[in-house]
Amino acid sequence: MPTPVNVAVIYYSSTGTVATIAKAIAGDAERAGAQVRLRRAAELAPQAAIDSNPAWAENVRATADIPEVSPDDMAWADAVIFGSPTRYGNVTAQLKQFIDTLGGMWQAGQLADKVYSGFTSSATAHGGQESTLLALYNTIHHFGGILVAPGYTDPTKFVDGNPYGTSHVAGQGDIPVGEQTLTAARVQAERVVKFTRAIKAGLAAES
Ligand SMILES: Cc1cc2nc3c(=O)[nH]c(=O)nc-3n(C[C@H](O)[C@H](O)[C@H](O)COP(=O)(O)O)c2cc1C
């Protein structure tokens, strides 16, 4: 029987693009045999900002049933796949705020030795997808995490072209997540589950 693995997909999304990718990755990880928790970071923006953008308000409504992330989800997970839209080439404040509440767990060594990976979306192709994922991955080094990025480990990665993680160019919200991004999501989820299982089984065999 394969080693059971727990995967937490933890994301923030304003207008739904990253939420769509998060759901895809969660489903793919489940199909790859993992136990999965799909969790969203708490909203920090004022209600007036949300209400001023119909797509934002709609995404808040559409994802209300997805539980808000808590530190317990980090403790539970063998692997964490973080998702954030790019904001000025960086991680959103909402996801970062959650990460910044984890100082106690970090200090206790509870975030180390897990597998981590990330995904993002941006308005434009050169708008900072790579810098967002690399900024996110800085944190993983501090955690003592094991970064499992997709690289070019599957022929489809030469098509989407992003070895750092799944990413989507959303335009002004007028370019929906399509086959290319969904394929990248599947490749990343399967790779994370495969290596999480292998690392967990290997460590168990050593102890
Ligand atoms: C404050 C702010 C900053 C942004 N910065 C960038 C950016 O640097 N590059 C870019 O291509 N898109 C940028 N965008 C666009 C978002 O990345 C894009 O709308 C997002 O990926 C959509 O994801 P979501 O639907 O999950 O919210 C920015 C959007 C906002 C609101």
The ligand as a Tripos MOL2 file, in Angstrom:
@<TRIPOS>MOLECULE
LIG
   31    33     1     0     0
SMALL
NO_CHARGES

@<TRIPOS>ATOM
      1 C1         -2.4890   45.8110   -6.7940 C.3       1 LIG1
      2 C2         -2.3130   44.9240   -7.9660 C.ar      1 LIG1
      3 C3         -1.0370   44.7090   -8.4610 C.ar      1 LIG1
      4 C4         -0.8460   43.8980   -9.5770 C.ar      1 LIG1
      5 N1          0.4130   43.7170  -10.0560 N.ar      1 LIG1
      6 C5          0.5810   43.0180  -11.1910 C.ar      1 LIG1
      7 C6          1.8770   42.8430  -11.7450 C.ar      1 LIG1
      8 O1          2.8940   43.2640  -11.1880 O.2       1 LIG1
      9 N2          1.9880   42.1750  -12.9150 N.ar      1 LIG1
     10 C7          0.8940   41.6600  -13.5700 C.ar      1 LIG1
     11 O2          1.0580   41.1100  -14.6570 O.2       1 LIG1
     12 N3         -0.3340   41.7570  -13.0300 N.ar      1 LIG1
     13 C8         -0.5150   42.4110  -11.8720 C.ar      1 LIG1
     14 N4         -1.7640   42.5170  -11.3320 N.ar      1 LIG1
     15 C9         -2.8650   41.7540  -11.9300 C.3       1 LIG1
     16 C10        -3.1250   40.4780  -11.1620 C.3       1 LIG1
     17 O3         -1.9450   39.7240  -10.9710 O.3       1 LIG1
     18 C11        -4.1560   39.6040  -11.8670 C.3       1 LIG1
     19 O4         -5.3430   40.3350  -11.9390 O.3       1 LIG1
     20 C12        -4.3430   38.3410  -11.0740 C.3       1 LIG1
     21 O5         -3.3500   37.4450  -11.4650 O.3       1 LIG1
     22 C13        -5.6580   37.6840  -11.1800 C.3       1 LIG1
     23 O6         -5.6780   36.6700  -10.1730 O.3       1 LIG1
     24 P1         -6.9950   36.4110   -9.3120 P.3       1 LIG1
     25 O7         -8.1320   36.3850  -10.3130 O.co2     1 LIG1
     26 O8         -6.7880   35.0940   -8.6670 O.co2     1 LIG1
     27 O9         -7.1490   37.5220   -8.3330 O.co2     1 LIG1
     28 C14        -1.9670   43.2900  -10.2090 C.ar      1 LIG1
     29 C15        -3.2460   43.4830   -9.6800 C.ar      1 LIG1
     30 C16        -3.4190   44.2960   -8.5690 C.ar      1 LIG1
     31 C17        -4.8100   44.4890   -8.0400 C.3       1 LIG1
@<TRIPOS>BOND
     1     1     2 1
     2     2     3 ar
     3     2    30 ar
     4     3     4 ar
     5     4     5 ar
     6     4    28 ar
     7     5     6 ar
     8     6     7 ar
     9     6    13 1
    10     7     8 2
    11     7     9 ar
    12     9    10 ar
    13    10    11 2
    14    10    12 ar
    15    12    13 ar
    16    13    14 ar
    17    14    15 1
    18    14    28 ar
    19    15    16 1
    20    16    17 1
    21    16    18 1
    22    18    19 1
    23    18    20 1
    24    20    21 1
    25    20    22 1
    26    22    23 1
    27    23    24 1
    28    24    25 2
    29    24    26 1
    30    24    27 1
    31    28    29 ar
    32    29    30 ar
    33    30    31 1
@<TRIPOS>SUBSTRUCTURE
     1 LIG1         1 GROUP 0 **** ****
